[in-house]
Amino acid sequence: MKRFIIALLVSQICFSCSGQEKRKPIGETEFQKEMNAKFKDASTSPLTKKGLKEFKGLDFFPVNDKFKVVAKLTKTPEAKIFNFPTTTSRIAKYKKYGVISFTLDGKEFELDIYKSPNPTPGYRDYLFLPFLDKTNGKTSYRGGRFVEITTKDEQSDGTIIVDFNKAYNPYCAYSDRYSCPITPRDNSLDIAIEAGVMAYKK
């Protein structure tokens, strides 16, 4: 009887450990874990029913500190609100927040950064940074990617931290039912940004 009880306890412990292992978030960084958790949850995932059923985790480029840059931010407070084209007939409204300039591999780059004039609650600090690079259509989504960034990333010396390891795909990369902003050609980088979320294989 004692042996049976011990065996039962051991099996319960092993089962518990196995369950905890299955529930452990997938990803190397907090950003990757949060992204995978969002995509796995049917209530927040942009995936189709078929994609959600087959989902094992997003593919990411290896984390590389080279792609976390401190960029000079030149704000454009006088910029006007304008119509931002999307992948559907919907027109998004944005305002140019500023221009960021930074160096990668000895080359100088510039990107325009935007802000919604009427952000939804909880997103008032969020900035919109779409970009194209040499990985598009190869190892990353052909339509370009966006970078997760907020005004809290701004520094007192007029710079802003931009981490391309947090680059993600617009929802249009996962399903045709979404309307996504189209990345401006002016925001093209003549370099391969091998960081962030990779192309999604449907």
HELIX and SHEET records of a PDB file:
HELIX    1   1 LYS A    2  ARG A   23  1                                  22    
HELIX    2   2 GLU A   30  LYS A   40  1                                  11    
HELIX    3   3 LYS A   49  GLU A   54  1                                   6    
HELIX    4   4 ASP A   65  PHE A   67  5                                   3    
HELIX    5   5 THR A  151  ASP A  153  5                                   3    
HELIX    6   6 PHE A  164  LYS A  166  5                                   3    
HELIX    7   7 TYR A  171  ALA A  173  5                                   3    
HELIX    8   8 ARG A  185  ASN A  187  5                                   3    
SHEET    1   A 4 ILE A  81  PRO A  85  0                                        
SHEET    2   A 4 ILE A  91  LEU A 104 -1                                        
SHEET    3   A 4 LYS A  68  LYS A  75 -1                                        
SHEET    4   A 4 THR A 159  ASP A 163 -1                                        
SHEET    1   B 3 ILE A  81  PRO A  85  0                                        
SHEET    2   B 3 ILE A  91  LEU A 104 -1                                        
SHEET    3   B 3 LYS A 107  LYS A 115 -1                                        
SHEET    1   C 3 TYR A 126  PHE A 131  0                                        
SHEET    2   C 3 ARG A 145  THR A 150 -1                                        
SHEET    3   C 3 ALA A 167  TYR A 168 -1                                        
END                                                                             
